[in-house]
Amino acid sequence: MKYIIILCSLLVMSCGTANKPLTENQTSQVRQWVNDKEFTIESQWAIPFAGSQINLIGNPNYLTFKGDSVSAYLPFYGERRSGYALDGGGIEFEGEPKNLQTLYNQKKQSSVLKFDISEKGEHYQVTVTLYDNKKSIITVNSSQRDMMRYNGEVEALPEGEK
């Protein structure tokens, strides 16, 4: 019994040290990318509206902000509500986002970007949440498909792409 108590206390202490505080550099880095609108996201997980999460590792996907332009290719797993077949299978768009809103949530240490964009007759409402620890959540509501969510990581644009 004594060994079980010691083992449990070690486990609790080790879990407590897993949450390292963010450095000032990490915090300001993500905020700077958002302010400059110069970042890219690669998602590791897709979460359909009516289903379990799907591992995207090895599947090409991205959402990239480059100044006043945003582009994305995100795989889609869900139900389409339109009466005709859409080109491709994924959520794809490129152009200038409309109604772009950016805010910072100090409590959650996250930047949130919300915007609308249309491509090939389909309208998207997109919310991008970027956490100071470089984790990201993308939520896409479509005029013709079920809602999708993507979890991934954000990074700066490579030097050659700026």
C-alpha positions as CSV (number, residue, x, y, z in Angstrom):
1,M,0.0,0.0,0.0
2,K,2.9,2.3,0.8
3,Y,4.4,1.8,-2.7
4,I,1.0,2.6,-4.3
5,I,0.8,5.9,-2.4
6,I,4.4,6.8,-3.4
7,L,3.8,5.9,-7.0
8,C,0.6,7.9,-7.2
9,S,2.3,11.0,-5.6
10,L,5.1,10.7,-8.2
11,L,2.6,10.5,-11.0
12,V,0.8,13.6,-9.8
13,M,4.0,15.6,-9.4
14,S,5.2,14.6,-12.9
15,C,1.9,15.6,-14.5
16,G,2.1,19.0,-12.8
17,T,5.5,19.8,-14.3
18,A,4.3,19.1,-17.9
19,N,2.7,22.5,-18.3
20,K,5.7,24.8,-18.9
21,P,5.0,28.5,-18.9
22,L,5.3,30.2,-22.2
23,T,8.3,32.5,-22.7
24,E,7.7,36.1,-23.7
25,N,9.3,35.3,-27.1
26,Q,6.7,32.5,-27.7
27,T,3.9,34.8,-26.7
28,S,5.0,37.7,-28.8
29,Q,5.9,35.6,-31.8
30,V,2.4,34.3,-32.6
31,R,0.9,37.7,-32.0
32,Q,3.4,39.3,-34.4
33,W,2.5,36.7,-37.1
34,V,-1.2,37.6,-36.6
35,N,-0.5,41.3,-36.7
36,D,1.5,40.9,-39.9
37,K,-0.9,38.3,-41.3
38,E,2.1,36.2,-42.3
39,F,1.6,32.6,-41.1
40,T,0.7,29.1,-42.2
41,I,-1.1,26.3,-40.4
42,E,-0.8,22.6,-41.0
43,S,-3.5,20.5,-39.3
44,Q,-2.9,17.1,-37.7
45,W,-6.6,16.3,-37.0
46,A,-9.9,16.8,-38.8
47,I,-13.1,16.7,-36.7
48,P,-16.3,16.3,-38.9
49,F,-19.6,17.7,-37.5
50,A,-21.0,14.2,-37.2
51,G,-18.1,11.8,-36.6
52,S,-14.9,11.1,-34.8
53,Q,-11.5,12.8,-35.4
54,I,-9.4,11.8,-38.4
55,N,-5.6,11.8,-38.4
56,L,-4.3,14.1,-41.2
57,I,-0.6,13.4,-40.8
58,G,0.7,12.6,-44.2
59,N,-2.3,14.3,-45.9
60,P,-1.6,17.6,-47.5
61,N,-3.5,20.5,-45.9
62,Y,-2.9,24.1,-45.1
63,L,-4.4,27.5,-44.3
64,T,-2.0,30.4,-45.1
65,F,-2.3,34.1,-44.5
66,K,0.0,36.2,-46.7
67,G,-0.7,39.9,-46.2
68,D,-4.2,40.7,-47.4
69,S,-4.7,37.2,-49.0
70,V,-5.7,33.9,-47.5
71,S,-5.6,30.5,-49.2
72,A,-6.5,27.0,-47.9
73,Y,-6.8,23.4,-48.8
74,L,-8.5,21.4,-46.1
75,P,-9.7,17.8,-46.6
76,F,-13.5,17.4,-46.1
77,Y,-15.2,14.5,-44.4
78,G,-18.9,15.0,-44.1
79,E,-22.2,15.5,-45.8
80,R,-22.8,18.0,-48.7
81,R,-26.1,19.8,-48.7
82,S,-25.9,21.0,-52.3
83,G,-27.8,19.5,-55.2
84,Y,-24.9,19.3,-57.5
85,A,-21.3,17.9,-57.4
86,L,-18.6,20.3,-56.4
87,D,-15.2,20.3,-57.9
88,G,-12.6,18.4,-55.9
89,G,-13.3,17.0,-52.5
90,G,-11.7,19.4,-50.1
91,I,-12.5,22.8,-48.8
92,E,-10.4,25.1,-51.1
93,F,-10.3,28.9,-51.3
94,E,-8.0,31.7,-52.2
95,G,-8.5,35.5,-52.1
96,E,-9.1,38.4,-49.9
97,P,-11.0,37.6,-46.8
98,K,-14.2,39.7,-46.2
99,N,-15.3,41.0,-42.8
100,L,-12.0,40.1,-41.2
101,Q,-12.0,40.5,-37.4
102,T,-9.0,40.0,-35.2
103,L,-9.0,39.9,-31.4
104,Y,-6.7,38.7,-28.6
105,N,-8.1,36.8,-25.6
106,Q,-5.6,37.4,-22.7
107,K,-7.3,34.8,-20.5
108,K,-6.9,32.0,-23.1
109,Q,-3.7,33.4,-24.5
110,S,-5.1,33.2,-28.0
111,S,-5.6,35.3,-31.1
112,V,-8.9,34.8,-33.0
113,L,-9.4,35.7,-36.7
114,K,-12.9,35.5,-38.2
115,F,-13.6,36.1,-41.8
116,D,-15.9,35.2,-44.8
117,I,-14.7,34.1,-48.2
118,S,-16.4,32.6,-51.3
119,E,-15.1,30.3,-53.9
120,K,-16.8,28.6,-56.9
121,G,-20.4,29.4,-55.6
122,E,-19.7,28.2,-52.1
123,H,-19.5,30.6,-49.1
124,Y,-17.4,29.9,-46.1
125,Q,-17.4,31.4,-42.6
126,V,-14.0,30.7,-41.1
127,T,-12.7,31.1,-37.5
128,V,-9.0,30.6,-36.8
129,T,-7.8,30.4,-33.2
130,L,-4.1,30.6,-32.7
131,Y,-2.7,29.9,-29.2
132,D,0.5,31.4,-28.0
133,N,2.0,27.9,-27.7
134,K,1.6,27.6,-31.5
135,K,-1.4,25.3,-31.4
136,S,-4.4,26.1,-33.7
137,I,-8.0,25.4,-34.3
138,I,-9.7,26.1,-37.6
139,T,-13.5,26.0,-37.8
140,V,-15.2,26.2,-41.2
141,N,-18.9,26.7,-41.7
142,S,-20.0,26.2,-45.4
143,S,-23.1,27.2,-47.3
144,Q,-23.2,23.7,-48.9
145,R,-21.4,21.3,-46.4
146,D,-21.4,20.2,-42.8
147,M,-19.2,22.2,-40.4
148,M,-15.6,21.0,-40.0
149,R,-12.9,21.6,-37.4
150,Y,-9.2,21.2,-37.7
151,N,-6.6,21.0,-35.0
152,G,-3.0,21.7,-35.9
153,E,0.1,24.0,-35.4
154,V,0.9,27.5,-36.7
155,E,4.3,28.6,-37.9
156,A,5.8,31.6,-39.7
157,L,5.8,31.7,-43.4
158,P,9.1,30.5,-44.9
159,E,11.4,33.4,-45.9
160,G,11.0,32.7,-49.6
161,E,7.2,33.0,-49.4
162,K,6.9,36.4,-47.7
